[in-house]
Amino acid sequence: MQLLGRLEIKSKEKIIEFLNQQETGRVCSIDKDGFPQIIPMNFVYANDAIYMHSHPRGEKLENISKNPKVGFEADQSLEFLPSYFTSPTDASQADTLYISVVIKGRASLVSEPKEKAMALNELMKKYQPEGGYEKLTMHMPVVEEVAIIKVIPVTIRGKYKIGQHMDKKTRLGIAKKILERNTPTAKNTVKMMGITMSKNGMEISEEPSW
């Protein structure tokens, strides 16, 4: 229980920041036979809700119309830590550094054109930050042609494991091995662990406390 508490993201701002850095989230609704249906979706967190755009017909929309209770999650696997980082033989020492957010909420289809246009503009701002498009208005035909799913969170839970559960010596040792392994995510992971390079080598510049 003590470890789980240390892995919990307590900052709502950090949760929102993480969500809007992720390209894909997954929404889970309940189908007509009572089975959970999980669909990967583009999304944006805006005005205390998750917004997703969709084709105006489909099973997930039917599910939501019958049962608005849904789940939503987004996650990022930062770095797999092989067992040999800490033990030459014990496979149970393998671990993963990660961030995840899980939401339980109520979903609905947005019908108000102004809110639909807002959601579409927020999605464009997230996925095409360089611009190069005309801002959508509530009077454009495309706003009417697409469905917008809105999920109002009932609960939001974030978890992160980026080294805060390790003592400083262990964290520095793991960071060194991550850099030596030289995966595409290595440098960013070490930075998130609060570790920087200095003339004296690696040092912890800040505690990763969210």
Secondary structure, 3 states (H helix, E strand, C coil): CHHHHHCEECCHHHHHHHHCCCCCEEEEEECCCCCEEEEEECCEEECCEEEEEECCCCHHHHHHHHCCEEEEEEEEEEEEECHHHCCCCCHHHCEEEEEEEEEEEEEEECCCHHHHHHHHHHHHHHHCCCCCCCCCCCCCHHHHHCEEEEEEEEEEEEEEECCCCCCHHHHHHHHHHHHHHCCCCHHHHHHHCCEEEECCEEEECCCCCC
